[in-house]
Amino acid sequence: MQEQNSKALLVYDGDCDFCKYWIAQWQHITQNRIEYVPYQQVVLEYSNIPISSFQSSVQLILPDGQVYSGAEAVFRTLNNSILLWGYTKFKFFSILCELLYRFVANNRSLFSTLTRWLWGNHNDRVTYSFTRWVFLRGIACIYLIAFLSLWVQIEGLIGRNGILPAERYLTDIHQALGFKSYNLFPTIFWLNSSDFLLHILCGVGVGFSLLLIVGYIPTVCLTTLWLLYLSFVTVGQVFLSFQWDVLLLETGFLAIFISCLAIKDRIDFTSSYHTLYLWLLRWLLFRLMFASGYVKLVSDEVWRNLTALNYHYETQPLPTWIGWYIHQLPEWFHKVSTFIMFGVELVIPFLIFAPRRVRTLGSFVLIGLQLSIILTGNYCFFNLLTILLCLLLIDDITWKKVIRGKFLETKPFVNRSLRAISKICLVSLAVLIFSFSCLRFSGQLFPDTKIREFVWNSPLQWITPFHLVNTYGLFANMTETRPEIIIEGSNDKINWIPYQFRWKPGNVSEPPKWVAPHQPRLDWQMWFAALRGNVRNTTWVLNFMETLLKGNQEVVKLLKENPFPNTPPKFLRANLYNYEFTNIQTKNTDGKWWKRKKIGTYCPVISLR
C-alpha cells in the first residue's frame, strides 16, 4: 500500500514532449500546491491504477486517495473554478471537454509540433516584467513630449491673450451649467486659470515625467501626470481635441495600475493584477487598430476601391518630404499599399489574443505600419504611443533573445500579494472599464442599432468626461483636395502681406517639413478650418485674426515670422487656395514642391472697431 501524500499529485507521461511542456507551465501556475511526477517513476506505487490509464491521460491523485483523470484533472489542477463548475453541473459540457481532451491526447505528436511553433520550446514562465518596465518609461517619455510640446504654445493657444482663453471658457461654462460644470469639465484650472499656472503645470508635468523615467514613485507620477493632462484637455477646447490626446489619457490611466506603490520601480516587480490591466491595455490596442480599419472601410468609397492613398500623402494635415516622394509612385503601388494597410488594421489585431509567438509576430507587423506612417506624415506622439502599446505584446522570453544582459538574466519573478479589499477594488474597476469599453466599441461598430442609444443613456456615461474609454478611427472620410487658408495683412487695403506659418504649407517653394513628435496645434487646426469652407463655420479663426490685429505677441510667436514687427496691421483678410503636390520634373526645374490656385474668400476684410 502506497504512502499517503500531503499534497495532490499529478502523474503524466514523461515520454511525451507535449505533456512535458504544459506540465512545466502548470508548475509555474500552481507553484507548491501540487507535485508533478512522470508515471514511469510511480507506476508500481499505484497498482490500483491501470498503466493504460497513465498512458492515455493525466491522473490527479488527491491526498485522500481520490483520483481524477482527463479534462476534470486539468481543471482541478489549475483550480479553474468556472470550468470546473460547468464540468460538474452540465453533462453536455463535461462530455464535450472529455471528447476534446481525448482528441488532443490521441494526436499528441501533432499538438506537440503546434505547441513548438506557437509557443516555443522554453520551459520558463511567460512573464512581462521587463515589458512593464519598458512601458512605464515609454509612457513617461510620451508625457514628456506632450507637456514640452504644449508648454511652448500654451500661452498663445489658451492663455489670457491667446486665441481661446481658458479663463473665459471656464467662466462661460460655469454661467451656463452652474455646479454641474465641475463634474462635466474636470480640471485643476477651476481653482486658477492664469497664464502663470498654465506654465507652472506644464513644468510640473515635465518634472514628473522625468521622475517617472528614472523610476521614482511611479504610481504618484502616473496619477499626477494623468490629472494634469486631463486638466489641459478639458480647457484646451479645439486645440486639445485630437484622438491622441484622449488615447494618452486612456493609456495613462491604465498605466497607473501596472505601476507599483514603491519609492523605486524595479524590473522584477510584478503582480497578478498587473496582468489584468496589461490585457486591458491590449484590448485598447485592439480597439484602436481594428476601429481604424473598420471606419475607413464602411465610411468612404475611395477606401473601398483602394484609391485613398492617391490623395492621402498630399491632403493629410502636415505631410513630410518623404510623403511627397511616395505620392509620386504609380497608382498600383498605392492600391497595393491600401490593401496591405487594411490587412494590418483589420486582421493583425486578432493576433493580439493569439499564442505568444504569433502575438509577437503581430506586434512587429503593427509596429512596421506605425513606422511607415511616421515617415510619411506628422502625427505628433500618436504613432509612438501606438508602438508603445504594441510592445506590450512582447514577453520577457523574447526580450532575453533580443537584449542579452545580466540585468535581464538574473532578475527573478517576484509576485506581490495584495489585501483582499485591494484586489476586489482593482478587479471591479477593471470589469467596469472593460464593460463600458465593450459598449462604446459596439456602438461604434453598429451605429444604427439600439446599442448606440443604450451607450449614451448608460449609467456608466458619468465616466465620459474623464476620457477613461474612448472611440478611435482616423481618416474615416478621405479628403481628396487640400484647401489652405492664407491670412494677409494690410495698412491700406492695397498692399497685402501674407502671414507665414511655421509648419503648414504656405510658400510653394518650401518643402513639407518634419515636426513630429512635436505638434503645432494651431497649424493642425488651420487644416480643419480650411475644410469647413469659410470663417462662419470656424469662429475660433476670427478670434485668431483678432489677436493678430491686436498684435498679441503670445499668438504671433506661434507663427514663423511677423510681417508687421513694429505695429499690427489695420486690416486682415483670409483667402482659400487649393494646394497640390508638383511632380518631380517641376520640382527639379522650378524648385517648387507645391502648386496652388485661389478658390475663394475664406474671410472678408476685417479690422478692429
C-alpha positions in Angstrom: 0.0 0.0 0.0 1.4 3.4 -1.1 2.3 6.1 1.4 -0.3 8.9 1.5 1.0 12.2 0.1 0.4 15.5 1.9 -0.1 17.2 -1.5 -2.1 16.4 -4.5 0.0 14.5 -7.1 -0.4 14.9 -10.9 1.0 12.0 -12.8 1.8 12.4 -16.5 3.5 10.7 -19.4 7.2 11.5 -19.1 8.0 10.4 -22.7 5.5 12.9 -24.2 7.1 16.3 -25.3 3.6 17.9 -25.4 2.9 16.8 -21.8 6.3 17.9 -20.5 5.9 21.4 -22.0 2.5 22.1 -20.5 3.3 20.4 -17.2 6.2 22.9 -16.9 3.8 25.8 -17.5 1.3 24.4 -14.9 4.1 24.2 -12.3 4.5 27.9 -12.6 0.8 28.4 -12.0 0.3 26.0 -9.2 3.7 26.6 -7.6 4.0 24.4 -4.4 0.3 23.4 -4.3 0.7 20.3 -6.4 3.5 17.8 -7.1 4.2 16.6 -10.6 5.8 13.2 -11.5 6.1 11.0 -14.6 4.1 7.9 -14.4 7.2 5.9 -15.3 8.5 6.6 -11.8 5.4 5.8 -9.7 3.5 3.2 -11.8 4.4 0.4 -9.3 3.3 2.5 -6.3 -0.2 2.9 -7.7 -1.0 -0.6 -8.8 -4.7 0.2 -8.4 -4.5 2.5 -11.5 -4.0 0.6 -14.8 -0.9 1.5 -16.8 -3.2 2.2 -19.8 -4.8 5.0 -17.8 -1.5 6.6 -17.1 -0.6 6.3 -20.8 -3.9 7.8 -22.1 -4.4 10.7 -19.7 -3.1 12.6 -16.8 -4.1 11.4 -13.3 -4.7 13.7 -10.4 -4.3 11.8 -7.1 -5.5 13.7 -4.0 -4.1 13.1 -0.5 -7.2 11.2 0.5 -6.6 8.8 -2.4 -9.4 10.1 -4.7 -8.3 10.0 -8.4 -9.4 12.3 -11.3 -8.4 12.0 -14.9 -8.7 13.7 -18.2 -10.2 17.1 -18.5 -11.5 17.1 -14.9 -8.0 16.5 -13.7 -6.8 19.5 -15.7 -9.5 21.8 -14.3 -8.8 20.7 -10.7 -5.1 21.1 -11.1 -5.3 24.6 -12.4 -8.0 25.4 -9.9 -10.2 26.8 -12.6 -13.5 27.2 -10.7 -15.5 28.4 -13.7 -14.7 25.5 -16.0 -14.9 23.0 -13.1 -18.4 24.3 -12.2 -19.5 23.9 -15.8 -18.0 20.4 -15.9 -19.8 19.2 -12.8 -23.1 20.9 -13.4 -23.7 20.3 -17.1 -23.4 16.8 -18.6 -23.1 18.0 -22.1 -20.2 20.3 -21.2 -18.3 17.5 -19.4 -18.8 15.2 -22.4 -17.6 17.8 -24.8 -14.5 18.5 -22.6 -13.6 14.9 -22.4 -14.0 14.4 -26.2 -11.7 17.4 -26.8 -9.2 16.1 -24.3 -9.3 12.7 -25.9 -8.8 14.2 -29.4 -5.7 16.1 -28.2 -4.4 13.0 -26.3 -4.7 10.8 -29.4 -2.8 13.4 -31.5 -0.1 14.4 -29.1 2.6 14.4 -31.8 0.7 16.9 -33.9 -0.1 19.1 -31.0 3.5 18.9 -29.8 4.6 20.3 -33.1 1.9 23.1 -33.0 3.0 23.9 -29.4 6.6 24.4 -30.5 5.5 26.6 -33.5 3.1 28.7 -31.5 4.6 28.9 -28.0 8.3 27.8 -28.4 10.5 25.3 -26.7 11.0 27.2 -23.5 10.1 25.9 -20.0 10.3 29.3 -18.4 7.3 31.1 -17.0 5.9 33.6 -19.5 6.2 37.0 -17.8 6.0 40.6 -18.8 8.2 42.2 -16.0 10.7 43.8 -18.4 7.9 44.7 -20.8 6.1 46.5 -18.0 9.3 48.3 -17.0 9.9 49.4 -20.6 6.3 50.5 -21.0 6.3 52.7 -17.9 9.5 54.5 -19.2 7.9 54.8 -22.6 4.7 56.4 -21.3 6.9 58.8 -19.3 8.7 59.8 -22.5 5.3 60.3 -24.2 4.1 62.5 -21.4 7.4 64.4 -21.5 6.9 65.1 -25.3 3.3 66.1 -24.8 4.0 68.6 -22.0 7.1 70.1 -23.6 5.2 70.5 -26.9 2.3 72.1 -25.2 4.4 74.3 -23.0 5.9 76.3 -25.9 2.4 77.0 -27.3 0.1 77.1 -24.3 0.0 80.9 -23.7 -0.8 81.7 -27.4 -3.5 79.0 -27.6 -5.4 79.3 -24.3 -3.6 82.0 -22.3 -5.3 85.3 -21.2 -4.2 86.9 -24.5 -4.4 83.7 -26.5 -6.8 82.6 -29.2 -9.3 80.7 -26.9 -8.6 81.9 -23.4 -9.2 79.2 -20.8 -10.3 81.7 -18.2 -13.1 83.0 -20.5 -14.1 79.4 -21.4 -14.5 78.3 -17.8 -16.4 81.4 -16.9 -18.9 80.8 -19.8 -19.3 77.1 -18.8 -20.0 78.0 -15.1 -22.5 80.6 -16.1 -24.4 78.1 -18.3 -24.2 75.0 -16.1 -23.6 76.2 -12.6 -22.4 73.5 -10.1 -22.7 70.7 -12.8 -19.8 72.3 -14.7 -17.3 70.9 -12.1 -18.4 67.3 -12.8 -18.8 67.7 -16.6 -15.5 69.5 -17.0 -13.0 68.1 -14.6 -9.9 70.3 -14.4 -7.5 71.8 -11.9 -7.9 75.2 -13.6 -11.2 75.8 -11.9 -9.0 77.0 -9.0 -7.0 79.3 -11.1 -6.5 79.6 -14.9 -3.9 82.3 -15.0 -1.0 82.2 -17.5 1.3 81.7 -14.6 -0.4 78.5 -13.6 -0.6 77.3 -17.2 3.2 77.5 -17.3 3.7 76.1 -13.8 1.6 73.0 -14.5 3.3 72.3 -17.8 6.6 72.5 -15.9 5.2 70.1 -13.2 4.2 67.7 -16.0 7.8 67.8 -17.4 9.2 67.3 -13.9 7.1 64.3 -13.0 7.7 62.8 -16.5 11.5 62.9 -15.8 10.9 61.5 -12.4 9.0 58.6 -13.9 11.7 57.9 -16.5 14.2 57.3 -13.7 11.6 55.1 -11.9 10.9 57.0 -8.7 7.4 57.0 -7.1 5.8 55.6 -10.3 2.2 55.4 -9.1 2.4 59.0 -7.8 4.0 60.2 -11.0 1.4 58.5 -13.3 -1.5 59.7 -11.3 -0.3 63.2 -11.2 0.5 63.2 -15.0 -2.9 61.9 -15.8 -4.6 64.5 -13.7 -2.5 67.3 -15.2 -3.1 66.2 -18.8 -6.8 65.7 -18.2 -6.9 69.3 -16.9 -5.3 70.7 -20.0 -7.5 68.6 -22.4 -10.6 69.8 -20.6 -9.8 73.5 -21.1 -7.8 73.1 -24.4 -11.0 73.2 -26.5 -10.3 72.6 -30.2 -6.6 72.7 -29.6 -6.6 69.6 -27.4 -9.4 67.7 -29.1 -7.3 65.2 -31.0 -7.6 61.4 -30.8 -4.1 61.0 -29.5 -4.9 63.3 -26.6 -7.6 61.0 -25.3 -5.6 58.0 -26.2 -2.8 59.3 -23.9 -5.4 59.8 -21.2 -6.9 56.3 -21.5 -3.4 54.7 -21.8 -2.0 56.8 -18.9 -4.9 55.9 -16.6 -4.5 52.1 -17.2 -0.7 52.5 -16.7 -1.3 53.7 -13.2 -2.4 50.1 -12.3 0.7 48.4 -13.7 3.0 50.6 -11.7 4.0 49.8 -8.1 3.4 51.6 -4.8 7.1 51.8 -4.0 9.7 54.5 -3.9 11.7 52.9 -6.8 10.4 50.8 -9.6 12.3 47.6 -10.5 12.3 45.3 -13.5 11.4 42.3 -11.4 8.4 44.0 -9.8 5.1 42.4 -10.9 1.8 41.2 -9.5 -1.2 39.2 -10.6 -3.3 42.3 -11.1 -0.7 43.8 -13.4 -1.6 41.0 -15.9 -5.3 42.0 -15.7 -4.5 45.7 -16.6 -2.0 44.5 -19.2 -4.8 42.8 -21.0 -6.9 45.9 -20.8 -4.1 47.8 -22.5 -4.0 45.1 -25.2 -7.8 45.4 -25.6 -7.3 49.1 -26.0 -4.7 48.4 -28.8 -7.2 46.1 -30.5 -9.9 48.6 -30.4 -7.6 51.3 -31.7 -6.3 49.3 -34.6 -9.4 47.5 -35.7 -11.6 50.6 -35.5 -9.1 52.5 -37.6 -9.5 50.0 -40.4 -13.3 49.5 -39.9 -14.3 53.1 -40.1 -12.4 53.5 -43.3 -14.0 50.5 -44.9 -17.6 51.4 -44.1 -17.4 55.2 -44.5 -15.8 56.1 -47.8 -15.8 54.7 -51.3 -12.2 55.8 -52.0 -11.1 53.5 -49.3 -13.2 50.6 -50.6 -11.9 51.0 -54.1 -8.3 51.2 -52.8 -7.7 54.7 -54.3 -7.5 56.6 -51.0 -3.7 56.8 -50.9 -3.8 58.5 -54.3 -4.8 61.6 -52.2 -3.6 60.9 -48.7 0.0 61.9 -48.8 -0.9 65.2 -50.4 -4.0 66.1 -48.4 -3.1 64.9 -44.9 -2.7 67.8 -42.3 1.1 68.0 -42.2 2.9 65.9 -44.8 6.6 65.1 -44.8 9.0 65.4 -47.8 9.2 61.6 -47.8 5.4 61.6 -48.3 5.9 64.0 -51.3 8.1 61.4 -52.9 5.8 58.5 -52.1 3.0 60.4 -53.7 4.8 60.3 -57.0 4.8 56.5 -57.2 2.3 54.8 -59.6 -1.3 54.1 -58.7 -0.8 50.3 -58.5 1.7 50.9 -55.6 -0.9 52.9 -53.7 -3.6 50.3 -54.2 -1.3 47.5 -53.0 -0.4 49.7 -50.0 -4.0 50.3 -49.2 -4.8 46.6 -49.4 -1.9 45.8 -47.1 -3.0 48.5 -44.7 -6.5 47.0 -44.4 -4.9 43.6 -43.8 -2.8 45.0 -41.0 -5.6 47.0 -39.4 -8.4 44.5 -39.7 -6.7 41.1 -39.4 -3.5 41.5 -37.5 -5.2 42.9 -34.4 -6.8 39.5 -33.8 -3.3 38.1 -33.3 -3.1 40.2 -30.1 -5.1 37.3 -28.5 -3.1 34.5 -30.2 -0.3 32.3 -28.6 2.9 34.1 -27.7 4.9 33.6 -30.9 2.1 34.6 -33.2 1.3 37.5 -30.9 4.9 38.7 -31.1 4.9 38.5 -34.9 1.7 40.5 -34.9 3.4 43.2 -32.8 6.2 43.5 -35.3 3.7 44.0 -38.2 1.8 46.6 -36.3 5.0 48.5 -35.4 6.0 48.3 -39.0 2.8 50.1 -40.1 3.4 52.8 -37.5 6.9 53.4 -38.6 5.7 53.8 -42.2 3.2 56.4 -41.0 5.9 58.3 -39.1 8.0 58.5 -42.3 5.2 59.9 -44.4 3.2 62.2 -42.0 3.4 64.3 -38.9 1.1 62.9 -36.2 3.0 64.1 -33.1 3.3 61.4 -30.5 0.3 59.3 -31.8 2.4 56.7 -33.6 5.0 56.5 -30.8 2.2 55.8 -28.3 0.7 53.1 -30.6 4.2 51.5 -30.9 4.4 51.6 -27.1 1.1 49.7 -26.8 2.4 47.2 -29.3 5.5 46.5 -27.1 3.0 45.1 -24.5 2.6 42.0 -26.8 6.3 41.0 -26.3 7.1 38.8 -23.3 10.3 38.6 -21.3 11.4 35.4 -23.1 11.5 37.3 -26.4 13.3 40.3 -24.8 16.0 38.0 -23.5 16.7 36.9 -27.0 17.0 40.5 -28.3 18.7 42.1 -25.3 21.4 39.9 -23.8 22.3 41.5 -20.5 22.8 40.4 -16.9 20.0 42.6 -15.6 17.6 40.5 -17.7 19.1 37.1 -16.9 19.4 37.5 -13.1 16.1 39.1 -12.1 13.7 36.5 -10.6 9.9 36.6 -10.9 8.5 38.4 -7.8 4.8 38.2 -7.1 3.5 40.9 -4.9 0.4 40.0 -2.8 -2.4 42.4 -2.1 -5.0 42.7 0.5 -8.4 41.3 -0.3 -10.1 44.7 -0.4 -7.5 46.0 -2.8 -8.0 43.0 -5.1 -11.7 43.5 -5.1 -11.4 47.2 -5.9 -8.8 46.6 -8.7 -10.8 43.8 -10.3 -14.1 45.7 -10.0 -12.5 48.8 -11.7 -11.1 46.6 -14.5 -14.6 45.0 -15.1 -16.2 48.5 -15.1 -13.7 49.8 -17.7 -13.9 46.7 -19.9 -17.7 46.7 -19.8 -18.0 50.3 -20.8 -15.3 49.9 -23.5 -17.3 47.0 -25.0 -20.4 49.1 -25.0 -18.6 52.1 -26.7 -16.9 49.8 -29.2 -20.1 48.0 -30.1 -21.8 51.4 -30.5 -19.1 52.4 -32.9 -19.3 49.2 -35.0 -23.1 49.2 -35.1 -24.1 52.9 -35.1 -27.6 52.3 -36.5 -28.7 49.9 -33.8 -30.1 50.4 -30.3 -26.7 49.7 -28.9 -25.5 53.2 -29.6 -28.6 54.7 -27.9 -28.1 52.5 -24.9 -24.4 53.6 -24.7 -25.3 57.2 -24.5 -28.0 56.6 -21.9 -25.9 54.1 -19.9 -25.4 54.7 -16.2 -21.7 54.4 -17.0 -21.8 57.6 -19.0 -20.6 59.6 -16.0 -17.0 58.5 -16.7 -17.1 60.1 -20.2 -15.6 63.5 -19.1 -12.6 61.7 -17.7 -11.8 60.0 -21.1 -11.3 56.6 -19.5 -12.9 54.9 -22.5 -12.9 56.4 -26.0 -13.6 55.6 -29.6 -10.9 55.8 -32.3 -10.6 55.8 -36.1 -8.6 58.4 -38.2 -9.5 59.4 -41.7 -12.9 57.8 -41.9 -13.6 60.1 -44.8 -10.6 60.8 -47.1 -10.1 64.4 -48.1 -9.5 64.4 -51.9 -8.5 68.1 -52.1 -6.3 70.3 -50.0 -7.7 73.8 -49.3 -5.4 76.1 -47.4 -6.1 79.3 -45.6 -3.8 82.2 -46.4 -4.1 85.1 -44.0 -2.9 88.5 -45.2 -2.5 91.9 -43.5 -2.5 95.4 -44.9 -2.5 99.0 -43.8 -4.0 100.4 -46.9 -6.2 97.6 -48.4 -3.9 97.7 -51.5 -0.7 96.1 -50.5 -1.2 92.8 -48.7 1.5 90.8 -46.9 0.8 87.1 -46.0 1.5 85.6 -42.6 3.7 82.6 -42.8 3.1 79.6 -40.5 5.9 77.5 -39.2 4.8 74.1 -40.4 1.7 74.2 -42.6 2.0 74.7 -46.4 2.2 78.4 -47.5 5.2 79.2 -49.6 5.1 76.9 -52.6 8.9 76.7 -52.7 9.2 75.3 -49.2 9.3 71.5 -48.8 7.0 69.7 -46.4 8.7 69.7 -43.1 9.3 67.2 -40.4 7.9 68.3 -37.0 6.8 65.1 -35.1 6.7 64.3 -32.2 6.0 68.0 -31.6 2.5 69.0 -32.5 2.0 72.6 -33.7 -1.6 72.7 -32.7 -2.5 76.0 -34.5 -1.1 74.7 -37.8 -3.1 71.5 -37.3 -6.4 73.3 -36.6 -5.9 75.5 -39.6 -6.1 72.3 -41.8 -9.5 71.5 -40.2 -10.7 75.1 -40.5 -9.9 75.2 -44.3 -12.1 72.1 -44.8 -15.1 74.0 -43.4 -15.1 76.4 -46.3 -15.5 79.8 -44.6 -15.0 81.6 -41.3 -18.6 81.4 -40.3 -18.1 77.7 -39.7 -15.0 78.2 -37.6 -15.5 81.1 -35.2 -12.2 80.5 -33.4 -10.4 81.7 -36.6 -12.0 85.1 -36.1 -10.6 85.1 -32.6 -7.2 84.2 -34.1 -7.4 87.1 -36.6 -8.5 89.5 -33.8 -5.4 88.7 -31.8 -3.3 89.4 -34.9 -5.0 92.8 -35.3 -4.2 93.5 -31.7 -0.6 92.4 -32.1 -0.8 89.9 -29.2 2.8 88.6 -29.0 1.8 85.3 -27.4 -0.1 84.4 -30.6 2.3 86.0 -33.1 5.1 83.7 -31.6 3.2 80.7 -32.9 3.9 81.9 -36.4 7.1 81.6 -38.4 7.6 85.4 -38.6 5.7 88.6 -38.0 5.3 90.6 -41.3 4.3 93.6 -39.2 7.0 93.7 -36.5 6.5 97.3 -35.4 2.7 97.8 -35.3 0.0 95.3 -36.2 -1.9 95.8 -39.5 -5.1 97.7 -39.7 -6.8 95.2 -41.9 -6.8 91.4 -42.3 -8.3 89.1 -44.8 -8.2 85.3 -45.5 -8.3 83.7 -48.9 -8.7 80.0 -49.7 -6.3 78.2 -52.0 -6.2 74.7 -53.4 -2.8 73.2 -52.9 -1.4 70.2 -54.8 2.0 68.5 -54.9 4.1 69.3 -58.0 5.8 66.5 -59.9 9.5 65.6 -59.8 10.1 67.4 -63.1 8.6 70.7 -61.9 10.4 70.5 -58.6 13.8 69.9 -60.3 13.1 72.7 -62.8 11.4 75.4 -60.7 12.3 74.2 -57.2 8.6 74.2 -56.2 7.1 71.5 -54.1 3.5 72.8 -54.3 1.3 74.4 -56.9 -1.8 76.4 -55.8 -4.9 78.0 -57.2 -7.2 80.5 -55.5 -10.7 79.1 -55.0 -12.4 81.8 -53.0 -12.6 84.1 -49.9 -12.4 82.5 -46.5 -12.9 85.7 -44.5 -13.6 89.1 -46.0 -11.6 92.2 -44.9 -11.9 92.9 -41.2 -10.5 95.5 -38.8 -10.8 96.5 -35.2 -13.6 98.8 -34.4 
